[in-house]
Amino acid sequence: LGTIFLSLPLALLLGLKREAVGATHSINRESNLALITDIYGPDSPETRGSLSIYVVGGMVGTIYFGFMVSVIAALGIFHPFALAMSSGAGAGIMMASATASLTAIFPEMAEQIAALASASETLSGIDGIYMTIFIGLPLCNWLYKVLEPKIRPFALKSKEEKVLEES
């Protein structure tokens, strides 16, 4: 939730409008994408922002999770089961990537790693949906109302907005 304070202003500076709420309200797991679609509708700007982050996060996050867990496992400071539990924080594809890396490093613990990662994924999904409903979305909407008018003059503008300003 703390990343909302960094990501929402950055999204507004990049020129996003209501898409910023969908893009920054959470880490955007499958359940969060469904929630945003249900609340705002499938054709809403919030859903476009949420879907964009889900797709980009799925591509970039999968590589990042697989690489990150390999590096941290090589350091030997965390038990493989702790790393398995932490791999459930992202979307399912990210958990699968981290789990695959862990099971390649610790093949003798593959079953336990997969079970713990799946349990973590489930618990994170359940907890995350309530955090989004009761804290993430209200906070994001409130910050949007406060910050958007202040950041609008400094935001990047699309070609259409530039043409409208000139005319």
C-alpha positions in Angstrom: 0.0 0.0 0.0 2.9 2.4 0.7 3.9 2.3 -3.0 0.7 4.2 -3.8 2.3 7.4 -2.5 5.2 6.9 -5.0 3.4 5.4 -7.9 0.3 7.5 -8.2 2.1 10.9 -8.4 4.5 9.3 -10.9 1.6 8.0 -13.0 0.0 11.4 -13.0 3.3 13.0 -14.1 3.5 10.6 -17.0 0.1 11.8 -18.1 -2.3 9.1 -16.9 -5.6 10.3 -15.7 -8.1 7.8 -14.1 -6.0 5.0 -15.5 -3.6 5.9 -12.7 -6.1 4.6 -10.1 -6.3 1.2 -11.7 -2.6 1.1 -12.3 -1.4 2.0 -8.8 -4.0 0.8 -6.3 -2.2 -2.5 -5.6 0.4 -5.0 -6.9 -2.4 -6.0 -9.4 -2.8 -9.7 -9.1 -5.5 -11.6 -11.0 -8.1 -10.9 -8.2 -7.3 -7.2 -8.2 -7.8 -7.0 -12.0 -11.2 -8.7 -11.6 -12.1 -6.4 -8.7 -11.3 -3.2 -10.7 -13.3 -4.6 -13.7 -16.3 -5.3 -11.4 -16.2 -1.9 -9.7 -15.5 0.4 -12.6 -16.6 -1.7 -15.6 -14.7 -3.4 -18.4 -14.4 -0.3 -20.6 -13.3 2.1 -17.9 -10.0 4.0 -17.7 -9.3 2.3 -14.3 -9.6 -1.1 -15.9 -7.3 -0.1 -18.8 -4.7 1.0 -16.2 -5.1 -2.1 -14.2 -4.8 -4.4 -17.2 -1.8 -2.5 -18.5 0.1 -3.0 -15.2 -1.0 -6.7 -15.0 0.3 -7.4 -18.5 3.6 -5.5 -18.1 4.0 -6.8 -14.6 3.5 -10.3 -15.9 6.2 -9.9 -18.5 8.8 -8.0 -16.5 7.9 -9.4 -13.0 8.2 -13.0 -14.1 11.8 -12.4 -15.2 12.5 -10.3 -12.1 11.0 -12.8 -9.6 12.9 -15.7 -11.2 16.2 -13.8 -11.1 15.7 -12.2 -7.7 14.9 -15.5 -5.9 18.0 -17.1 -7.5 20.3 -14.4 -6.3 18.8 -14.3 -2.8 18.9 -18.1 -2.6 22.6 -18.0 -3.6 23.3 -15.7 -0.7 22.1 -18.4 1.8 20.6 -15.9 4.3 17.1 -17.2 4.0 15.7 -20.8 4.3 14.3 -22.1 1.0 10.9 -22.4 2.7 10.9 -18.7 3.6 11.8 -17.9 -0.1 8.9 -20.1 -1.2 6.5 -18.2 1.0 7.7 -14.9 -0.3 7.2 -16.0 -3.9 3.5 -15.9 -3.4 3.3 -12.1 -3.2 3.0 -11.5 -6.9 0.6 -12.8 -9.6 0.4 -16.5 -10.3 2.9 -16.4 -13.2 5.5 -14.7 -11.0 5.0 -17.3 -8.2 5.5 -20.0 -10.8 8.7 -18.4 -12.0 10.1 -18.0 -8.5 9.1 -21.6 -7.6 10.7 -23.0 -10.7 14.0 -21.2 -9.8 13.8 -22.4 -6.2 13.1 -26.0 -7.2 16.0 -26.0 -9.6 18.3 -24.9 -6.8 16.8 -27.1 -4.1 15.4 -30.2 -6.0 15.2 -32.2 -2.8 12.7 -29.7 -1.4 10.6 -29.3 -4.6 7.3 -30.6 -3.2 7.5 -28.5 0.0 8.5 -25.4 -1.9 5.6 -25.7 -4.4 3.2 -26.3 -1.5 4.4 -23.3 0.5 4.4 -21.0 -2.5 0.9 -22.1 -3.5 -0.3 -21.5 0.1 1.3 -18.1 0.1 -0.3 -17.2 -3.2 -3.7 -18.1 -1.8 -3.3 -16.2 1.4 -1.9 -13.2 -0.3 -4.8 -13.2 -2.7 -7.4 -13.3 0.1 -5.7 -10.7 2.2 -4.9 -8.5 -0.8 -8.5 -8.3 -2.0 -9.7 -6.9 1.3 -6.7 -4.5 1.6 -7.6 -3.2 -1.9 -11.4 -2.8 -1.1 -11.0 -1.2 2.2 -7.7 0.7 2.0 -6.1 0.7 -1.4 -8.9 2.0 -3.6 -10.2 4.6 -1.2 -6.6 5.9 -0.6 -5.9 5.9 -4.3 -9.1 7.8 -5.2 -8.6 10.3 -2.4 -5.0 10.9 -3.5 -6.1 11.2 -7.1 -8.6 14.0 -6.1 -5.9 15.8 -4.1 -2.9 15.4 -6.5 -4.4 15.5 -10.0 -5.2 19.2 -10.1 -1.8 20.0 -8.6 0.2 17.7 -10.9 -1.8 18.4 -14.1 0.3 21.4 -15.2 3.5 19.4 -15.0 2.2 16.2 -16.6 3.3 14.9 -20.0 0.7 15.6 -22.6 -0.5 13.5 -25.5 -0.5 14.8 -29.0 -4.3 15.4 -28.9 -4.0 17.4 -25.7 -1.2 19.5 -27.2 -3.3 20.3 -30.3 -6.3 21.2 -28.1 -4.2 23.6 -26.0 -2.8 25.3 -29.2 -6.2 25.9 -30.7 
